[in-house]
Amino acid sequence: MTVGIELKTLRSLYLALPLLLLATGSETWAQAGQPVDDDVEPNVVPNVERADGSNSDSERFGPDMVAVAGYNDPLIGFNRAVFAFNDVSYRYVLVPAARTYQNVTPDPVKAGIGNFFYNLRTPIYALNHLFQGKPDQTAKDLARFVVNTTVGIAGIFDPADSWLKMERQVTSAGDTMAQYGVGYGAYLVLPFIGSSNLRNVGGMLLEMPLNTIEYLVDDPEGTVIRVFDNFQLYSPMIQSYLDITAESEDPYIFMRNLHIQGIQRDAAYAEQARAEDN
C-alpha cells in the first residue's frame, strides 16, 4: 500500500513540475495564447487517427501546419532537453515497439483493446461535457458507458456506436478550462508524451483521481496498465513521428508550431460554433 501511495505521489510531482517551473512570476498561464503569424506556407502532414477513433492535431487541423514566428517560448531550454530525450526514445524504442504492436496484433484485438480503454475513460468525458454546458452529450456519454459495459462485455465491443449510432466524443479537462477562458499558458514537452502545454497538464492533474483504473487496480499494476493504455492509444501516431519530422530543419520548432497552431485553430472553431449558436 505504501508503494502505491509513493507511486501516486511521484506521478503527481512529475505532472506538477512544469507548473512549478512557471510559478515565479510567469504571466503565460493567464494568457489566452500568443499570436500566430498570418504567413502560412503549406506543409503536408500525414493524416493520423488515434486508436480510440479520434484524430491527432495533424489531421484535425488540416495539412497547412507551419511556422509561428516570434513565439515566446519561456521553457525552451527544458523543452529542448526533453525533446532530445524523446527523439531518441521514439526512434529506438517507441517507434519500433509501435510498429511491432500494429503489425503483429490482429485488428480485432487492437479494436477490442482500444474500445475497452475508451470505455474506462468515458465517465471523464461525461463529466467534462457536463462542465462544458453540454448535458445532452453527457447523457449520451453515460448511455454509451452503460450499454458498452454491459452488452459490449466490459467495453470490449462498441454496440452503442455500431447499433445505436451514438458516436464517440472525446474531450478533456483542458478543453473545459479553455471554454472558461483559461489560456494554454506555455508550450511544454513532457517525457514520452511529447507536445503539451500548461493548461493540458493542469487538466491531467484534475483528471488523475477520476481515472477508473485508479479504483480497479492497485499500483504498481495500475501504473503499468495506464502506460499501456497510452501506448496503444497513441501507437498509430508514434509511427508517423519519423515521417513528420524527416523534412524539418528543426523538428522541435516544427512540432511546437504544429501544437500551438492546433490550439489556436481549436479556439477559432469553438468561437465560430458559439457565434452560430447565438
C-alpha angles and dihedrals in degrees: 000000000000090000090053092051092048092050092050090049091051091050091051092049091047092054093041094052096085090051091053091050090062098036094097104081103311113148096191095096092068095044120103090220140290124272120268120218115259089220100096120172119196115256119174114232121185116254108247130188122196121230091257092059096255121120133248123236091263092061101033095052099039133242099296101091117146151128129351099196118205096009111166104234104187094178097044095124093051092040095052092049092052091042090055090050091048092048091058092042092050096046098046105026118013100038094050090044092049092049091050092048093048095045100040102038113080114243094242090054092049090048092050092049091048091048092049095053094041089054091053089054094047096092088057090052090048093052093048092049088052092053089046089060095253105125092160091058090045089056090050091049092052092045089051090050094051095045096045095042091054111024092025092055102244091332097299088124127039108219089153088070102031097042107022098031092231101153124209119261113193118200139150144205086261089061090048092052090047090055089056092052101262108151122228089247105206138343112265134186114210125200110269092346095072125191116034140129139226094265092055091047089053088051091051090054091050093048097045096086090045094059107118091217088065089068099038104047132029123225139298088031090046091056091051090051092049091049091051090047091057091044095053091042095054101028093102089055095041088061091056093053094093092049093048095050100035097090097039122104090207111024092187093058091044094052091044092052092046091054097044095047088050090055093049094046089048088054091048092051091048091051090049091050091051091049091052091049090054 
